[in-house]
Amino acid sequence: MTRHTCPYGTPGARRPPPFATFCTVDKKNALRAGALAAGTTLMMLLMSSPALALTRDDGDDPGPGLSVIETLGLYVAAPIVLFLVIAGLVMVLDKSKQEHRVTTKNIRTKADAKA
């Protein structure tokens, strides 16, 4: 496959065909990126061994665990409620004018189209 190189603004130069650079990933770079990602993931997994959590540190004083209801409330319900509060405040305090919003109500079309 030949590459068409045409600098911008050159009169009479041919444009490259559509999608000429689509899926032209260098295999060496892809292999290098994959190896780097796999190596980084492996090192992170090895360095954060769950076995280290079994030994207590000096001054470590864990509190009582959370129940299922407390866990669901803290990690599921609270973020949803926070999202709804923020979205509601944004909608209530919106000061933009109605005519500037892009909706189906303010799309103007010509009724009398002459051929």
N, C-alpha and C positions, 0 to 999 in steps of 0.2 A: 504494500500500500504506500503510495507516494504522499508526501505531505505537501500541501500548498501553503507556501509562506507568502503572504502579501501584506506589506506594511500598510498602515492606515493612510488614506489620502493619496495613494498612487493611482493616477488615472489609467484606466484600461486594464488594471490588474484583475485577475479572476478571483472570485470569492471562493473560499473553501466550501466543499459540499456540506450540506447539513449533517450534523452529528459526526463530523470527521474525527473529533477527539473523544467521542463517547466510548467508554469501556476500553481505553488505551492505558491501562495501569501496567506499569513496569513490574514484572514478576519478582525481580530482585528486591525492589522496594516493598512490595506487598509481603514477601517472605520476611524481610527485616522487621517490618511493623508487627507482623504476627508473632515473631519470636520475642520481640520486646514486650508485647502485651502479655504473652504467656509467661515469660520470665518474671515480669513485675507481679503478676497475679500469684505465681508460685512463691515468690519471696514474701509477699504479704501474708499468704496462708501459713507459711512456715514460721514467720516471726510472731504472729499472733496466735500462738498455740492455746487452745482452750485448757490445757493442763495447767497453765500458769494461774488460772483462776482458782484452783483448789487450794493453793497455799495462801495463808493469811499474812498480810503485811502488818507491821507494827502500827498500832493506832487504828486498825481497820475495825469498824463497829457497824456492821450492816443492820439495818432496821428490819422490821417485819415485812414480809412479802405482800404484794398486792393481790387482792382477790380477782376473780375473772371480771366481775362487774366494774371494779375500780380500774382495771387495765383497759377494758373496752371504753369506759368513760373518758379516761385520760388520753388514750391514743387513737380513738375513733370519733367519739361524740364531740369532744372539745375542739378538734381541728375543724369539723364540719360546722359547728356553731360559730366559731371564729370566722370562717369563710363567709357564712351567711350574714353575719353582722357587718363585715367589711363591704360585701357586695350591696347590702341594703343601704349603708351609709353613702356609698358612691352613687347609687341611683337616686336617693333622696336629695343629696347635696349637689346634684348635677345642675350646672348653671348654663349649659349650652342652649342655644336657641333651637326651636323646633324646625325652622326652615333650613338649618345647616345640617341636619341629620339626614343620612341617606336611608330612606325607607321607601316602601312602595307607594306611600301616600303622596310624596312630593316629587314623583317622577313625571315630568311633563312630556307628552308626545303630541305630535301634530295630528289633529283630527281630520283635517282636509288635505289629504295627500293627492296631488294632481300628477297624472302620468304624462 
